[in-house]
Amino acid sequence: MTFKNWIIKFKDVNLPIGDLAKDIDSDKHFPDTKDHDTMLEYLEKRNAYHLAIETFERSYRFYQEEISF
């Protein structure tokens, strides 16, 4: 499961992860991958807000934990 597929399930959550999920879901060009660096580079090239990058980093850690089981 890619990160994009995983995070979409949070798009109705009223927290920063939900905001990130909505943004990713609406971004047709967001990388559909498991690769952290590819997604981070994508966010940085698009001048994502610091909070969005911080939320991505936290969410990615949860994602890794969940898919490793």
C-alpha positions in Angstrom: 0.0 0.0 0.0 1.4 3.4 -1.0 1.4 6.3 1.4 -1.1 8.1 -0.7 -3.6 5.2 -0.5 -3.0 4.9 3.2 -3.4 8.5 4.2 -6.6 9.0 2.2 -8.5 7.1 4.9 -7.9 10.1 7.2 -9.4 12.8 5.0 -12.5 13.1 7.2 -10.5 13.5 10.4 -10.6 17.0 11.9 -6.8 17.2 12.6 -3.7 18.2 10.7 -3.5 14.6 9.3 -7.0 15.1 7.8 -6.0 18.4 6.2 -2.9 16.7 4.7 -5.0 13.8 3.5 -7.5 16.1 1.8 -4.6 18.1 0.1 -3.0 14.9 -1.1 -6.3 13.5 -2.3 -7.0 16.6 -4.4 -3.5 16.8 -5.8 -3.5 14.7 -9.0 0.3 14.9 -9.2 1.2 13.8 -5.7 3.6 10.8 -6.0 1.8 7.5 -5.5 4.7 5.7 -3.8 6.1 4.4 -0.6 9.3 6.4 -1.0 9.7 9.0 1.7 12.3 11.1 -0.1 10.3 11.3 -3.3 7.3 12.7 -1.4 9.3 15.0 0.7 11.0 16.4 -2.3 7.7 16.9 -4.0 6.3 18.9 -1.0 9.5 21.0 -0.7 9.5 21.8 -4.5 5.9 23.1 -4.1 6.8 25.2 -1.1 4.6 23.3 1.3 4.1 25.0 4.6 6.3 23.9 7.5 3.3 22.5 9.3 2.4 20.4 6.2 5.9 18.9 6.1 5.9 18.3 9.8 2.5 16.5 9.5 3.8 14.5 6.6 6.8 13.4 8.6 4.7 12.3 11.6 2.2 10.6 9.4 4.9 8.8 7.5 6.2 7.3 10.7 2.7 6.0 11.6 2.4 4.7 8.0 5.6 2.8 8.3 4.6 1.3 11.6 1.2 0.2 10.3 2.5 -1.4 7.0 5.3 -3.2 8.8 2.8 -5.5 10.6 
